[in-house]
Amino acid sequence: MNYTILWLIALVLFIVIEIGTMGLTTIWFAGGALVAVIAAVFGAPVALQIVLFLAVSLVLLYFTRPLAVRYFNKDRVKTNAESLVGRQAIVTSEIDNLQGIGQVTVNGLEWSARMSEDNVKLAAGSVVNIVAINGVKLIVEEKKEEN
């Protein structure tokens, strides 16, 4: 049986998925399928076609994905929540990780907050720096005094 048609179908399917998602999800497998099509046209055994498909796909994935992610995501706009990291907030309710309590206000919105260190409590009215977001909670550190 000639597997050229099957590899062509796989190639087209990977390309259609890639066009539909525009997220660099299957382009590497399309490259592997293309090499497998070429191998099938020249009559390579099915096992070799499969090995070539897997090897080329993995090589493309390993070597080009970091470059692609870097260049395709450079103009990515942060979401509203992601843009809070690095900003300052005011503690409106004591933050105590042990009790699982604490709230801060930033940009006029209240957020649940936790300290980045478990053994630190922070009273209402303190100013904090937002260092991360974990789910719907802001992870904060006490603002260091500037001299």
Secondary structure in CASP SS format (residue, H / E / C, confidence):
PFRMAT SS
TARGET T0000
AUTHOR 0000-0000-0000
METHOD secondary structure of the structure
MODEL  1
M C 1.00
N C 1.00
Y C 1.00
T H 1.00
I H 1.00
L H 1.00
W H 1.00
L H 1.00
I H 1.00
A H 1.00
L H 1.00
V H 1.00
L H 1.00
F H 1.00
I H 1.00
V H 1.00
I H 1.00
E H 1.00
I H 1.00
G H 1.00
T H 1.00
M C 1.00
G C 1.00
L C 1.00
T C 1.00
T C 1.00
I H 1.00
W H 1.00
F H 1.00
A H 1.00
G H 1.00
G H 1.00
A H 1.00
L H 1.00
V H 1.00
A H 1.00
V H 1.00
I H 1.00
A H 1.00
A H 1.00
V H 1.00
F C 1.00
G C 1.00
A C 1.00
P C 1.00
V H 1.00
A H 1.00
L H 1.00
Q H 1.00
I H 1.00
V H 1.00
L H 1.00
F H 1.00
L H 1.00
A H 1.00
V H 1.00
S H 1.00
L H 1.00
V H 1.00
L H 1.00
L H 1.00
Y H 1.00
F H 1.00
T H 1.00
R H 1.00
P H 1.00
L H 1.00
A H 1.00
V H 1.00
R H 1.00
Y H 1.00
F H 1.00
N C 1.00
K C 1.00
D C 1.00
R C 1.00
V C 1.00
K C 1.00
T C 1.00
N C 1.00
A C 1.00
E H 1.00
S H 1.00
L H 1.00
V C 1.00
G C 1.00
R C 1.00
Q E 1.00
A E 1.00
I E 1.00
V E 1.00
T E 1.00
S E 1.00
E E 1.00
I E 1.00
D E 1.00
N C 1.00
L C 1.00
Q C 1.00
G C 1.00
I E 1.00
G E 1.00
Q E 1.00
V E 1.00
T E 1.00
V E 1.00
N C 1.00
G C 1.00
L E 1.00
E E 1.00
W E 1.00
S E 1.00
A E 1.00
R E 1.00
M E 1.00
S C 1.00
E C 1.00
D C 1.00
N C 1.00
V C 1.00
K E 1.00
L E 1.00
A C 1.00
A C 1.00
G C 1.00
S C 1.00
V E 1.00
V E 1.00
N E 1.00
I E 1.00
V E 1.00
A E 1.00
I E 1.00
N E 1.00
G C 1.00
V C 1.00
K E 1.00
L E 1.00
I E 1.00
V E 1.00
E E 1.00
E E 1.00
K C 1.00
K C 1.00
E C 1.00
E C 1.00
N C 1.00
END
